[in-house]
Amino acid sequence: MKAILAATALGALLSLAHAAPPPRDGDWTMPAHDYASTRYSALGAIDANNVARLKVEFTFSTGIDRGQEAAPLVVGDTMYVVGPFPNPVFALDLTRPGAPLRWKYQPHPQPAAQGVACCDVVNRGGAYANGTFVFNTLDGTTIALDAATGKERWKTRMADINKGETITMAPLVVKDKVLVGNSGGEFGIRGWLAALDLADGHVVWKAYDTGPDVEVLIGPSFKPFYAGDRGKDLGVSTWPPQAWKIGGGTVWGWISYDPALNLVYYGTGNPGPWNADQRPGDNKWTSGIFARDADTGQARWFYQFSPHDLYDYDAVNENLLLDLPIGGTTRKVIVRPERNGFVYVMDRATGQVLSADPYGNNNSILRIDLRSGRPVYNAAYQPKPGRTTRGICPGSAGAKDWNPSAYSPQTGLVYIPHINLCMDVEPSEVNYIAGTPYVGTDQRMYAGPGGNRGVLTAWDPVKRKAAWEVKEDLPLWSGALATAGGLVFYGTMDGWFKAVDARTGALKWQFQTGSGIIGQPVSYRGPDGRQYIAVLSGVGGWAGAIVVGNLDPRDATGASGFVNATRDLKEKTGPGGTLYVFALPK
Amino acid sequence: MKAILAATALGALLSLAHAAPPPRDGDWTMPAHDYASTRYSALGAIDANNVARLKVEFTFSTGIDRGQEAAPLVVGDTMYVVGPFPNPVFALDLTRPGAPLRWKYQPHPQPAAQGVACCDVVNRGGAYANGTFVFNTLDGTTIALDAATGKERWKTRMADINKGETITMAPLVVKDKVLVGNSGGEFGIRGWLAALDLADGHVVWKAYDTGPDVEVLIGPSFKPFYAGDRGKDLGVSTWPPQAWKIGGGTVWGWISYDPALNLVYYGTGNPGPWNADQRPGDNKWTSGIFARDADTGQARWFYQFSPHDLYDYDAVNENLLLDLPIGGTTRKVIVRPERNGFVYVMDRATGQVLSADPYGNNNSILRIDLRSGRPVYNAAYQPKPGRTTRGICPGSAGAKDWNPSAYSPQTGLVYIPHINLCMDVEPSEVNYIAGTPYVGTDQRMYAGPGGNRGVLTAWDPVKRKAAWEVKEDLPLWSGALATAGGLVFYGTMDGWFKAVDARTGALKWQFQTGSGIIGQPVSYRGPDGRQYIAVLSGVGGWAGAIVVGNLDPRDATGASGFVNATRDLKEKTGPGGTLYVFALPK
C-alpha cells in the first residue's frame, strides 16, 4: 500500500513537472501583452526615479544577424525567443544565473522562402497558451511546441512560397484557436486569416480578404457601419475582372480580441499591385480592418482606411481596445494609429469612426469624412504612370509601419513609435508572374518636414491631440512598452534602448545595445520577484534592409525607396542579434 | 604678419589633429598589452571588493556571427575592433555615450580564403603604433590604416590562398617594422615571419621556418643552445627530400620583443602532414621557438619543443618575457606554457631551458631532458599508420592552444587558460595537392582525466607548480587578463565572462554574454578616467567549429576530432559577435 501511494505521488509529481505553469501577473504571454494590445506592464518597481540605475542583467545571442522584430515572451520561469529565418525558438531558464538554454527547437523552413520575403527575413514572435508555444516560420508553417520540453506537437503548412506567400506575423491564441495570417502583398497573393485548432493544428476556418463573400466569410451577421462596405461580393466587384485573385490584402500585422463581444480585430494589407491605375475600384477588402466572430470567423463588420489605396498604405497596424470617456460616456473603442497618418478612434462593436486625426505630416489625405467614413484624397498627390509625383507625405511606409504602440492607463496616453518620411513616386505597368514581385512603382523616400525621420508621439485619444513628442533622427522602427513605473521604453535604429517619462517624454535612461533596435520591448517579473525589461537588438526589416542586405546607398530606389531614407545607416550601425535583459542592481 | 601667424597656428592645430595621440598608461595598443606579453593592466580601480558591482557599460555588434578571437585595442579616446572574415575594422568613439562608430574600414578579402581556413575564419586582432592601425585579412593581406581617419595607408599581399595560405594572427609592431606570419599548417605550406616597413608596407625581411639557411635567415649570429639545433641547412636535411617545401611551421600565434636584447620571439607551427611517418627526421624548424634580431631578422637562437612532432603540437603559444628570481639570481627568462603540456622557463638570451614542468595531463611526453633539450616521447603513445592509438594526452589541441595567458607582478603567477583533452588517433597516408588539406590522420578528442575539459591554472614559474586551479566543464578557449585590482578575467565557451581572485581563484563575479567567449579580454582607462574591462563574445574557432559550422555532433572525427570533444556545445551556446564593455556604476 505504501509503495502504491509512493508511486502515485511520484506520478503526480511527474505530471506536474510537465504541466504548464499557470500565467502569473508578471508574465508576458503574447507579443502585445494582452488581448487589448496595450503593451502595458503593471510592474512598477523600475520607475522614473531609479531607472538611471538600470543595468544589463544578462544577454543571449540568437546567432542570426538579421532584423530582430520579435517580442521575447515570459511564462513562469521560462523566456521564449523566436529568431529570424531559419526561425529557431529558444527557451531560456530564468531560474538559473545567466538564463541558460532549457531547450532549442530548430525548424527547417524552405530556404527559398528568403527569396520571396519582401523586407528582410523577420519574425514577429510567438504566442503561449495552455502549455503550448506557437509560432510561424518564414516559409508559411505554423508550429506548436510543448512549452515545457520544446517537443513538436503539430505543424501545419499554411502558405505557399511558390506563389510568393510567407508568414512573418506572430500568431494570437484565442480560446482553442490559433489565428494566423499571411505575408506577401508585393507578390500578387491573396490575403487571409485562418484559425487553427490549438490541440491538433487542423484549420477550423479561413477567411480571405478578396473574392466572393463565401470565401471572405461574409454572411448574414455582417453589418458594416458604412454604406460603401455593404453589397454582395464586393471582394470581386470592386476589382477589375479576376484581379481580386492577385489582389493582396495580406494579414501580417496584429490581432486583438474582445472577449465580451467575442470579436477578433485585424487589419488587411495593401492591394496589389502598388500601381493603383491597374486596379480601378475600392479593392475590397484590402487596407482595412475586419471584426470577426472568434469561433466561426464570420465577419461582423469591416472598415476600409484606404479604399483604392494609392500609396502602399497597408492597414495592418495594432488595434488598441480601450474603454474611453468620449462624449460624456464610456465608449468601447479601438484606437488605431493608422499607416495613412491618422489616429482613428472607432466603436469596436459597430465599426463607426468616432474621430480620425492626423498624428504625423500628411498631405496625401486631406481629412477623413466621418459621414461616409472615406478619406478625402488630395488630387495633387495622386501618382500617375509616366510621371513622377513628388513630396507625397507620408511615404509608402506610412506615418507608422508595423511597429506597435503602447497604452498606459496611468496617463491615458497612447505611445506611438513612428516615422516621418515623404516620397517621390513614379508608377509603371507591371505584369503578374507567380512568385515574383508585383509592385509597379519606382520610388524613393526621404525625411519629411523637420528633417527628423523618427518620432515617438504620446497621443491623447480623448483630447485628440499629442501630449508630447520625442523626435529621433533615424526612422523609429521598434515597438513601445509602457510600465506602471511611469516609463515608456523604445529603441532606435542606431542601437539605443531608451526610457522616457510617460508624462513628459523626458529621457530618463539609455543604453547602447550595439545594433539597431527594431524589436518589441517587454517587461516581466522574474522567478526572483524582480522586475525585468527585455528587448531584442538587431537591425533589419524594411527600414534596415540597407544594412542586412548590404545595399548600395547610392541606389535611391533600393528596397522600394527605403534605401534613400536610410543612406547613412551603415555608418551608424551594423547587423546584430542579441537579447538584452535589464534590471535594477540588487 | 598677424595673418601669417594665425595661419601657422592653424596649421599646427590641423597637424596636431591628425597626429597620433601619445599612448597613455591606460591604453592597450597591442593584443598582449606590452612587448613582454604580460596581458597585465596596472589599473586597479576594479578590485576583488567591488567587482561584484561590475556592469555592462555599452555593447557593440560586429555583425559577424563567427568566432571572435581578437583583443579590442584602446588608444586615447578610440577603441579598435577587428572582426572575423571579411575582417571589418571598427573605430569607436569613447568620448561619446554608447561609443558610436567613428569610422569603419571594410576590406574586401577574397571569399575563397574561407575555404582554406582550417578552423573557422577568425582574426586575432590588430596593433597600433605611431598613428597607424595595422591588421591582417584572412586572405593574407596586411593593411595599415590611418588610426584617426580609417584611411588606408598601404596594403601588402603576403600570402597566397591558392596554396592554402591565410593569415589569422595579430601583427606586432617593433620600431619601424610590422611583423606578420602565416597560417595554413594543415595545407602543406611553408611557414614564415616577415617584417614590413610601417611607413609604406614594403617587405624588409622574410624568414622561412623550413628550407636552406639562407631562406631561414640563419647566419653567423645563429647560436642555438643545444647541439641538435646546430648544423648547416637543418631545415632541409631533417626532412625527406623536398618535404621541407610543404612542411608547415607556420607563424599564426604570438610575438614578443625584448628591447634590451633587440630580439623578437615567436613560435613555429606543426610540421605537415600530421602523419609523422611521412616525414622522418626532426623537421626543423617546426614546433619550436626562434629568437631573431628585430632589425635584420637574422636568427639568434632556436629551440624545438617537439622535434618530429607526432601530435600536431604547434608551438605558437605566447612567450611571456619575465625577470624572475631563479637559483638565487634574477634571470631574464621566457615563460612558455607550451602546447605539448609543459611550462618551459628559458633563458631568453641563449635559449637554454631552465625548467620544464607539466601543467596538465600528459602521457605523450615522459619528461624534458634538460641536457639535450629534447622531450622524451612515450613509445606507448606513438601513433602508427594502420592502427588506432588510444588515450593520448594531451590531444592535438594540446594542453593549451593559442589562447594566451596573463602574468601579474603582484602575485608572481602566470594565469594559463587551457584545456584538458585526450585523443585516439589513426594516421593514414596522405598525398599533397596544392591548396587542399594535407593532414593524414583520423582522430577524435574527448575530456581527459577528471572529466573537466577546461582549466584555468595559476602557475608559479619560480616554484614550478600550480598555485591553484579552476576547473571548467567546457574547453577554455579565451585569453586571460590580469589586473592590478588583484583579479583575473577570462571567458567560457558557454558565454560566461568571469573574474576570479588572482591569489585564490575564488569566483568574484560573472556575467552571461549570450555566446561563447574565445576572445582576449583587455582593460583600459576611458577618457572619463574610469577603468573599463572589454571582451568580444562570439563562439567559434577550432573548438567552436561545431557551432559556427553547424557540424553534426555524431561525426566524432569532425573538425579534426574536436567535434567529439564538444558534442554538447550546440545545446549550450549559439553563434554571436558582440563586444561587451564593463565598468563600475558611477
Chai-1 contact restraints between the chains, C-beta under 6 A:
chainA,res_idxA,chainB,res_idxB,connection_type,confidence,min_distance_angstrom,max_distance_angstrom,comment,restraint_id
A,K55,B,K55,contact,1.0,0.0,6.0,A-B,restraint_1
A,V56,B,V56,contact,1.0,0.0,6.0,A-B,restraint_2
A,F58,B,Q512,contact,1.0,0.0,6.0,A-B,restraint_3
A,T59,B,T513,contact,1.0,0.0,6.0,A-B,restraint_4
A,T59,B,G514,contact,1.0,0.0,6.0,A-B,restraint_5
A,F60,B,G514,contact,1.0,0.0,6.0,A-B,restraint_6
A,S61,B,G514,contact,1.0,0.0,6.0,A-B,restraint_7
A,S61,B,S515,contact,1.0,0.0,6.0,A-B,restraint_8
A,S61,B,G574,contact,1.0,0.0,6.0,A-B,restraint_9
A,S61,B,G576,contact,1.0,0.0,6.0,A-B,restraint_10
A,G63,B,D65,contact,1.0,0.0,6.0,A-B,restraint_11
A,G63,B,G574,contact,1.0,0.0,6.0,A-B,restraint_12
A,G63,B,P575,contact,1.0,0.0,6.0,A-B,restraint_13
A,D65,B,G63,contact,1.0,0.0,6.0,A-B,restraint_14
A,D65,B,D65,contact,1.0,0.0,6.0,A-B,restraint_15
A,G98,B,Q512,contact,1.0,0.0,6.0,A-B,restraint_16
A,Q512,B,F58,contact,1.0,0.0,6.0,A-B,restraint_17
A,Q512,B,G98,contact,1.0,0.0,6.0,A-B,restraint_18
A,T513,B,T59,contact,1.0,0.0,6.0,A-B,restraint_19
A,G514,B,T59,contact,1.0,0.0,6.0,A-B,restraint_20
A,G514,B,F60,contact,1.0,0.0,6.0,A-B,restraint_21
A,G514,B,S61,contact,1.0,0.0,6.0,A-B,restraint_22
A,G514,B,T578,contact,1.0,0.0,6.0,A-B,restraint_23
A,S515,B,S61,contact,1.0,0.0,6.0,A-B,restraint_24
A,G574,B,S61,contact,1.0,0.0,6.0,A-B,restraint_25
A,G574,B,G63,contact,1.0,0.0,6.0,A-B,restraint_26
A,P575,B,G63,contact,1.0,0.0,6.0,A-B,restraint_27
A,G576,B,S61,contact,1.0,0.0,6.0,A-B,restraint_28
A,T578,B,G514,contact,1.0,0.0,6.0,A-B,restraint_29
A,T578,B,T578,contact,1.0,0.0,6.0,A-B,restraint_30
